[in-house]
Amino acid sequence: MSYSDPADTAGQFALPRMTPVVKALLIANLALALPFLFFYEFVPFLPEVHRTLSLDVAAWRELAPWLPVWQLATYGFLHSAHEPMHLLGNLIGLYFFGTWLESLLGARRFLLVYLAGIVLPGLVQLLVALLFGQPLLVVGASGAVLLLVVAMATLRPQALVIVLFVPVRLWLVATVYVLLDLFGLVRGVGGAAHVVHLGGAALGFALAKTGALWWDPWDAMADRKRARAHQNALDDEAQLDALLERIHQRGIASLSESEKAFLKRMSARRSGGL
């Protein structure tokens, strides 16, 4: 698969350049999946480890109130021990659409979005399965990958991607993926966690459509810190003006010890001291 972004004036199909977070995610997925693919049947404890790291609905029901909350993250880096194509498909999707989105968002925002695409759809799938009594065992990055596909399709609907040597508009690719999962959910076919997939798609659409893809909590905290510092500086200046006016009218003896200490701090600040 390759793509041509209409925002790129060259308009040429090309393999995307590897980005740092996608590279780390690809390595993490491979490192966790390969031992199970090759040794699942031969190492006695591996099936139990696989189940412990999967999103195991039965375990959430049986172990309450001691809930295996780590599964909401680990399931997204685990894949079926018997279906290597499950892993391969997700790795391909992560490479093509992840590098594309990371190049737009930057590494930190992209990582946050990707992890949200694992945790939030997984939580929705868990709640639905618990509500309807479904004994699901969920693994795979498909929800997060579908988030990437739909987010990019929302941002660049007219971009062309090559599917089986045929150029196809990205909005159509995303629509087909979503419709297949809707069909699977309604008909109960495939044995896949369709709620995870559709949850990832819905989240990707919402984040891209609202612009929340570009929200960065660290930047937001820094902005709030700067705003507080600015407001504190304004408050200090207002207090200083009030104290200076009182000194002018009633003399410095009218100030309390704390107010005198405040004047010293402001004097030191203005003179470059501490």
C-alpha positions as CSV (number, residue, x, y, z in Angstrom):
1,M,0.0,0.0,0.0
2,S,1.1,3.6,-0.7
3,Y,-0.7,6.9,-0.7
4,S,-0.8,10.2,-2.4
5,D,-1.9,13.2,-0.2
6,P,-3.6,16.0,-2.2
7,A,-2.0,18.4,0.3
8,D,1.3,17.3,-1.2
9,T,1.9,19.4,-4.3
10,A,4.1,16.6,-5.8
11,G,1.1,14.3,-5.7
12,Q,3.2,11.2,-6.0
13,F,2.5,7.8,-4.5
14,A,5.2,6.8,-2.0
15,L,6.0,4.7,1.0
16,P,5.8,6.9,4.1
17,R,9.0,7.6,6.1
18,M,9.1,5.8,9.4
19,T,8.3,8.0,12.4
20,P,9.7,7.5,15.9
21,V,6.5,6.6,17.8
22,V,5.2,4.3,15.0
23,K,8.6,2.6,15.0
24,A,8.4,2.0,18.7
25,L,4.8,0.7,18.5
26,L,5.7,-1.7,15.7
27,I,8.6,-3.1,17.8
28,A,6.3,-3.4,20.9
29,N,3.6,-5.2,19.0
30,L,6.1,-7.6,17.4
31,A,8.0,-8.2,20.6
32,L,4.8,-9.1,22.5
33,A,3.2,-11.1,19.6
34,L,6.1,-13.3,18.3
35,P,6.6,-15.4,21.4
36,F,3.0,-16.4,21.4
37,L,2.9,-17.0,17.6
38,F,5.9,-19.4,17.8
39,F,5.8,-20.9,21.3
40,Y,2.2,-20.8,22.4
41,E,1.7,-24.6,22.0
42,F,5.1,-25.6,23.5
43,V,5.6,-23.4,26.6
44,P,3.1,-24.4,29.3
45,F,2.6,-21.0,30.9
46,L,2.2,-19.0,27.8
47,P,-1.5,-19.6,27.3
48,E,-2.1,-18.3,30.9
49,V,0.1,-15.2,30.2
50,H,-1.8,-14.6,27.0
51,R,-5.1,-14.7,28.8
52,T,-3.9,-12.5,31.6
53,L,-2.8,-9.8,29.2
54,S,-5.9,-10.1,27.0
55,L,-9.1,-8.1,27.7
56,D,-10.8,-11.0,29.5
57,V,-14.4,-10.1,30.3
58,A,-14.9,-13.2,32.5
59,A,-11.9,-12.1,34.6
60,W,-13.5,-8.7,35.2
61,R,-16.6,-10.3,36.4
62,E,-15.0,-13.0,38.5
63,L,-12.2,-10.9,40.1
64,A,-14.3,-7.9,41.2
65,P,-13.6,-5.7,43.1
66,W,-9.9,-6.5,42.2
67,L,-10.1,-5.6,38.6
68,P,-7.4,-6.4,36.0
69,V,-7.2,-2.8,34.8
70,W,-3.9,-3.3,33.0
71,Q,-5.8,-5.3,30.4
72,L,-7.3,-2.1,29.0
73,A,-3.8,-1.3,27.7
74,T,-2.1,-4.6,27.2
75,Y,-4.8,-6.2,25.1
76,G,-4.0,-3.6,22.3
77,F,-0.4,-4.9,22.0
78,L,-1.4,-8.5,22.0
79,H,-2.6,-10.5,19.0
80,S,-4.1,-13.9,18.3
81,A,-1.6,-16.7,18.8
82,H,-3.1,-18.6,15.9
83,E,-3.8,-15.9,13.3
84,P,-0.5,-14.3,12.1
85,M,-2.5,-12.3,9.5
86,H,-4.3,-10.5,12.4
87,L,-0.9,-9.2,13.5
88,L,0.3,-8.5,9.9
89,G,-2.8,-6.5,9.0
90,N,-2.5,-4.3,12.1
91,L,1.2,-3.7,11.6
92,I,0.6,-2.7,8.0
93,G,-2.2,-0.3,9.0
94,L,-0.2,1.1,11.8
95,Y,2.8,1.8,9.5
96,F,0.9,3.5,6.7
97,F,-1.7,5.4,8.6
98,G,0.3,5.9,11.8
99,T,3.3,7.5,10.1
100,W,0.9,9.7,8.1
101,L,-0.9,10.9,11.2
102,E,2.2,11.2,13.4
103,S,3.8,13.5,10.7
104,L,0.8,15.8,11.2
105,L,0.4,15.7,14.9
106,G,3.9,15.2,16.2
107,A,5.2,12.3,18.3
108,R,3.6,13.3,21.7
109,R,0.1,14.0,20.5
110,F,0.1,11.0,18.2
111,L,1.1,8.6,21.1
112,L,-1.7,10.0,23.2
113,V,-4.2,9.6,20.4
114,Y,-3.1,6.0,19.7
115,L,-3.2,5.0,23.4
116,A,-6.7,6.5,23.6
117,G,-7.6,4.4,20.6
118,I,-6.7,1.3,22.7
119,V,-8.1,2.2,26.1
120,L,-11.4,3.9,25.3
121,P,-12.8,1.5,22.7
122,G,-11.6,-1.4,24.9
123,L,-13.6,0.1,27.8
124,V,-16.7,0.4,25.7
125,Q,-16.3,-3.2,24.5
126,L,-15.9,-4.3,28.1
127,L,-19.0,-2.5,29.3
128,V,-21.1,-3.8,26.5
129,A,-19.9,-7.4,27.0
130,L,-20.5,-7.2,30.8
131,L,-24.0,-5.8,30.2
132,F,-25.0,-8.5,27.8
133,G,-23.1,-11.3,29.5
134,Q,-20.7,-12.0,26.6
135,P,-17.6,-14.0,27.6
136,L,-15.3,-12.3,25.2
137,L,-11.5,-12.5,25.1
138,V,-10.3,-9.4,23.2
139,V,-6.9,-8.9,21.7
140,G,-5.4,-6.7,19.0
141,A,-4.6,-3.2,17.9
142,S,-7.5,-3.1,15.4
143,G,-9.5,-0.5,17.2
144,A,-6.5,1.9,17.4
145,V,-5.6,1.2,13.8
146,L,-9.2,1.9,12.6
147,L,-9.0,5.1,14.6
148,L,-6.0,6.1,12.5
149,V,-7.7,5.2,9.2
150,V,-10.9,7.1,10.0
151,A,-9.1,10.1,11.5
152,M,-6.9,10.4,8.3
153,A,-10.0,9.9,6.1
154,T,-11.7,12.7,8.0
155,L,-8.7,15.0,7.6
156,R,-7.8,14.0,4.0
157,P,-11.0,12.3,2.5
158,Q,-9.8,12.8,-1.1
159,A,-6.3,11.4,-0.6
160,L,-5.6,8.3,-2.8
161,V,-4.4,5.0,-1.4
162,I,-3.3,2.0,-3.5
163,V,-5.3,-1.1,-2.6
164,L,-4.4,-4.2,-4.6
165,F,-2.7,-1.9,-7.2
166,V,-5.9,0.2,-7.6
167,P,-6.0,3.9,-6.4
168,V,-9.0,4.4,-4.1
169,R,-10.1,7.5,-2.2
170,L,-9.4,7.3,1.4
171,W,-12.9,8.2,2.5
172,L,-14.1,5.1,0.6
173,V,-11.5,2.8,2.3
174,A,-12.6,4.0,5.7
175,T,-16.3,3.6,4.8
176,V,-15.8,0.0,3.7
177,Y,-14.0,-0.9,6.9
178,V,-16.7,0.6,9.1
179,L,-19.5,-1.0,7.1
180,L,-17.8,-4.4,7.3
181,D,-17.7,-4.1,11.1
182,L,-21.2,-2.9,11.3
183,F,-22.3,-5.9,9.3
184,G,-20.3,-8.2,11.5
185,L,-21.8,-6.6,14.7
186,V,-25.4,-6.9,13.4
187,R,-25.0,-10.4,12.1
188,G,-22.6,-11.6,14.8
189,V,-20.1,-13.0,12.4
190,G,-16.4,-13.3,12.4
191,G,-15.8,-13.6,16.1
192,A,-14.2,-10.2,16.2
193,A,-14.6,-7.5,18.8
194,H,-16.6,-5.3,16.5
195,V,-17.4,-2.8,19.3
196,V,-13.7,-2.1,19.7
197,H,-13.3,-1.5,16.0
198,L,-16.3,0.7,15.7
199,G,-15.4,2.5,18.9
200,G,-12.0,3.3,17.5
201,A,-13.6,4.5,14.2
202,A,-16.0,6.7,16.1
203,L,-13.3,8.1,18.3
204,G,-11.1,8.8,15.3
205,F,-13.9,10.7,13.5
206,A,-14.8,12.7,16.6
207,L,-11.2,13.7,17.3
208,A,-10.5,14.8,13.8
209,K,-13.8,16.5,13.2
210,T,-13.7,18.5,16.5
211,G,-10.0,19.3,16.2
212,A,-9.3,17.5,19.5
213,L,-6.5,15.6,17.7
214,W,-4.3,18.6,18.2
215,W,-5.1,18.9,21.9
216,D,-2.0,18.3,24.0
217,P,-2.4,18.1,27.8
218,W,1.2,19.1,28.5
219,D,0.8,22.2,26.4
220,A,-2.6,22.9,28.1
221,M,-1.0,22.7,31.5
222,A,1.9,25.0,30.4
223,D,-0.7,27.5,29.1
224,R,-2.6,27.4,32.4
225,K,0.7,27.8,34.3
226,R,1.6,30.8,32.2
227,A,-1.9,32.3,32.6
228,R,-1.7,31.9,36.4
229,A,1.7,33.5,36.5
230,H,0.4,36.4,34.5
231,Q,-2.6,36.8,36.7
232,N,-0.5,36.6,39.8
233,A,1.8,39.3,38.4
234,L,-1.2,41.6,37.8
235,D,-2.6,40.9,41.3
236,D,0.8,41.8,42.7
237,E,1.0,45.0,40.8
238,A,-2.5,46.0,41.9
239,Q,-1.6,45.2,45.5
240,L,1.7,47.2,45.2
241,D,-0.1,50.2,43.8
242,A,-2.6,50.1,46.7
243,L,0.2,49.9,49.3
244,L,2.1,52.7,47.7
245,E,-1.0,54.8,47.7
246,R,-1.5,54.1,51.4
247,I,2.1,54.9,52.2
248,H,1.6,58.2,50.4
249,Q,-1.5,59.1,52.4
250,R,-0.7,57.5,55.9
251,G,3.0,56.7,55.9
252,I,4.9,53.4,56.0
253,A,3.9,52.8,59.6
254,S,0.4,52.0,58.5
255,L,1.6,48.8,56.9
256,S,1.6,45.4,58.6
257,E,4.7,43.3,58.8
258,S,3.4,41.0,56.0
259,E,2.7,44.0,53.8
260,K,6.2,45.3,54.4
261,A,7.6,41.9,53.5
262,F,5.6,42.0,50.3
263,L,7.2,45.4,49.4
264,K,10.6,43.9,49.9
265,R,9.8,41.0,47.7
266,M,8.5,43.3,45.0
267,S,11.5,45.5,45.3
268,A,13.9,42.5,45.0
269,R,11.9,41.2,42.0
270,R,12.1,44.5,40.2
271,S,15.9,44.8,40.9
272,G,16.5,41.3,39.6
273,G,16.9,39.7,43.0
274,L,15.1,36.6,44.4
